Amino acid sequence: MVDLRIPGKPRLMADTQAVHAQEQESSGLKRAVTPAMLEAIDRVVADQNVTVTEAVRRLITYGDLVYPLVQAQHGGGSSCVA
């Protein structure tokens, strides 16, 4: 786990992308991460002062709660992402 919170150092998206790539290699994950996903993770890390791993966990939890509600509003009763 890598903590990107470095006192006195501004955070850059490039730093976050390098860490994400390193974490993917070390964990064996071979998934595509879009720039929008990296921005969301970066925003949660900065706004909530948490690690990258915690930010990802929070975003997944949020998605698990919101996705079924959005699907119900749009008439697609499924709560499973394909």
Backbone bond lengths (Angstrom), bond angles and torsions (degrees), N, CA, C in turn:
res aa  C-N    CA-C-N  psi(-1)  N-CA   C-N-CA  omega(-1)  CA-C   N-CA-C  phi
1 M - - - 1.451 - - 1.514 108.22 -
2 V 1.318 116.62 136.96 1.447 121.96 -178.18 1.515 108.86 -117.03
3 D 1.317 116.42 130.88 1.451 121.55 178.32 1.527 107.65 -100.37
4 L 1.327 116.57 118.79 1.455 120.63 -177.94 1.520 113.15 -87.49
5 R 1.306 118.30 -0.07 1.459 120.82 -178.60 1.524 109.58 -81.46
6 I 1.320 116.38 102.90 1.452 121.41 179.36 1.528 106.93 -116.74
7 P 1.351 117.71 113.57 1.466 120.24 -177.25 1.524 111.57 -57.04
8 G 1.330 116.19 133.37 1.444 121.64 175.64 1.514 115.63 79.71
9 K 1.330 118.38 -2.52 1.467 120.80 -179.60 1.525 108.83 -111.79
10 P 1.342 117.02 125.59 1.466 118.61 177.35 1.522 110.41 -66.16
11 R 1.319 115.69 144.89 1.462 120.81 -179.42 1.510 109.08 -88.68
12 L 1.291 116.96 136.43 1.454 123.09 178.52 1.515 109.63 -120.53
13 M 1.332 116.52 143.82 1.460 120.62 179.21 1.518 110.49 -59.62
14 A 1.331 117.82 -35.07 1.463 120.33 179.86 1.520 110.64 -60.72
15 D 1.340 117.08 -39.33 1.459 120.60 177.30 1.532 110.14 -61.83
16 T 1.323 116.46 -43.17 1.453 121.39 -179.25 1.527 110.53 -64.07
17 Q 1.324 117.23 -41.75 1.462 120.54 -179.29 1.524 110.66 -64.13
18 A 1.314 117.70 -39.42 1.459 120.57 178.74 1.519 110.74 -64.34
19 V 1.323 116.65 -40.52 1.467 120.72 179.30 1.519 110.01 -66.73
20 H 1.341 117.07 -42.71 1.468 120.30 178.69 1.526 110.48 -59.37
21 A 1.324 116.62 -44.29 1.464 120.25 179.61 1.517 110.55 -62.28
22 Q 1.329 116.65 -42.02 1.469 120.85 179.79 1.527 110.40 -64.91
23 E 1.331 117.40 -43.32 1.465 120.26 179.82 1.522 110.84 -64.39
24 Q 1.332 117.80 -39.18 1.459 120.66 179.69 1.520 110.38 -62.90
25 E 1.320 117.01 -43.35 1.459 120.37 -179.58 1.517 111.06 -66.23
26 S 1.333 117.05 -43.58 1.452 119.86 -175.74 1.522 112.34 -72.11
27 S 1.334 117.75 -28.76 1.457 120.37 -178.39 1.523 112.28 -92.83
28 G 1.306 116.99 -7.98 1.449 120.01 -179.79 1.512 113.74 83.13
29 L 1.326 118.41 5.56 1.455 121.01 178.95 1.513 109.52 -75.75
30 K 1.304 116.16 131.02 1.460 121.36 178.80 1.525 108.56 -123.63
31 R 1.311 115.82 63.79 1.457 121.54 -177.58 1.521 109.51 -116.43
32 A 1.314 116.61 149.60 1.456 121.55 176.24 1.526 108.90 -77.15
33 V 1.312 115.62 129.58 1.457 121.54 176.32 1.520 106.76 -115.59
34 T 1.325 116.00 118.11 1.457 120.70 -176.86 1.524 110.49 -80.51
35 P 1.327 117.33 161.01 1.463 120.20 175.28 1.535 112.34 -57.59
36 A 1.328 117.36 -35.76 1.473 120.50 178.43 1.529 110.98 -63.66
37 M 1.336 116.55 -39.60 1.469 120.20 177.50 1.524 110.60 -64.17
38 L 1.329 116.31 -43.65 1.465 119.95 179.08 1.522 111.04 -62.98
39 E 1.330 117.20 -39.37 1.456 120.58 178.07 1.529 111.16 -64.21
40 A 1.327 117.25 -41.43 1.461 120.67 178.91 1.523 110.59 -64.01
41 I 1.328 116.83 -44.62 1.468 121.07 178.48 1.524 109.74 -62.01
42 D 1.321 116.36 -46.25 1.460 121.40 -179.63 1.524 110.94 -60.22
43 R 1.347 116.82 -41.37 1.465 121.53 -179.97 1.530 111.32 -63.83
44 V 1.327 117.52 -43.10 1.470 120.33 179.43 1.527 110.59 -66.33
45 V 1.337 117.16 -41.90 1.468 121.03 178.17 1.522 109.67 -57.68
46 A 1.337 116.96 -47.77 1.464 121.26 -176.80 1.535 112.08 -70.77
47 D 1.336 116.94 -46.01 1.463 120.90 -175.56 1.521 113.31 -71.04
48 Q 1.335 116.90 -36.41 1.458 120.33 -174.12 1.518 113.09 -107.74
49 N 1.352 116.77 0.72 1.459 122.30 176.46 1.533 111.81 54.21
50 V 1.336 115.29 52.34 1.467 121.81 179.93 1.532 109.25 -123.99
51 T 1.315 116.80 170.42 1.461 122.05 177.77 1.531 109.99 -75.99
52 V 1.313 115.98 167.43 1.465 121.31 177.84 1.528 110.01 -60.33
53 T 1.317 116.55 -43.69 1.469 120.56 -179.50 1.524 110.87 -60.48
54 E 1.322 117.64 -43.75 1.465 121.15 179.09 1.518 110.99 -67.49
55 A 1.321 117.48 -37.16 1.463 120.64 178.33 1.527 110.62 -62.73
56 V 1.324 117.21 -43.51 1.461 121.25 177.99 1.528 110.18 -62.68
57 R 1.317 117.11 -44.57 1.465 120.84 178.84 1.532 111.00 -58.59
58 R 1.330 116.37 -44.19 1.472 120.32 -179.47 1.527 111.66 -66.24
59 L 1.324 117.21 -39.83 1.465 119.65 178.70 1.528 111.81 -66.12
60 I 1.315 117.23 -38.87 1.466 120.92 177.41 1.523 110.28 -64.88
61 T 1.320 117.27 -43.84 1.466 121.30 178.67 1.521 110.56 -61.57
62 Y 1.329 116.31 -43.96 1.455 120.63 177.93 1.530 110.83 -60.30
63 G 1.326 116.57 -44.86 1.461 120.70 178.51 1.520 112.70 -61.95
64 D 1.338 116.66 -38.36 1.464 120.93 178.47 1.524 111.47 -62.94
65 L 1.328 116.57 -30.91 1.462 120.63 179.65 1.525 112.36 -82.85
66 V 1.324 116.91 -39.73 1.462 121.46 -172.94 1.524 113.12 -83.06
67 Y 1.320 117.73 -38.85 1.466 121.28 -174.40 1.536 113.05 -54.49
68 P 1.331 119.49 -49.95 1.477 118.56 179.61 1.526 112.66 -61.27
69 L 1.321 117.81 -34.15 1.464 120.21 178.93 1.523 111.26 -67.53
70 V 1.314 117.01 -41.80 1.460 121.20 178.43 1.525 109.86 -65.28
71 Q 1.320 117.24 -42.56 1.463 120.91 179.05 1.523 110.79 -62.19
72 A 1.318 117.85 -41.42 1.461 121.33 179.84 1.526 110.91 -64.75
73 Q 1.331 116.98 -38.29 1.468 120.36 179.45 1.530 111.88 -67.87
74 H 1.324 116.50 -30.11 1.461 120.57 -177.70 1.532 112.25 -98.28
75 G 1.310 116.15 8.77 1.449 120.02 173.75 1.507 117.33 83.40
76 G 1.340 117.63 4.35 1.461 118.78 178.95 1.516 109.37 -100.49
77 G 1.217 125.86 87.39 1.442 128.00 -170.11 1.519 117.79 -55.20
78 S 1.310 119.66 -4.10 1.467 121.80 -176.56 1.515 111.92 -73.49
79 S 1.338 115.92 140.36 1.467 120.03 176.65 1.526 110.43 -114.04
80 C 1.326 115.78 18.27 1.472 120.90 -177.92 1.526 110.18 -116.35
81 V 1.333 115.03 131.86 1.459 119.56 177.79 1.510 108.86 -88.24
82 A 1.316 117.02 130.47 1.462 120.35 179.49 1.504 111.02 -85.64
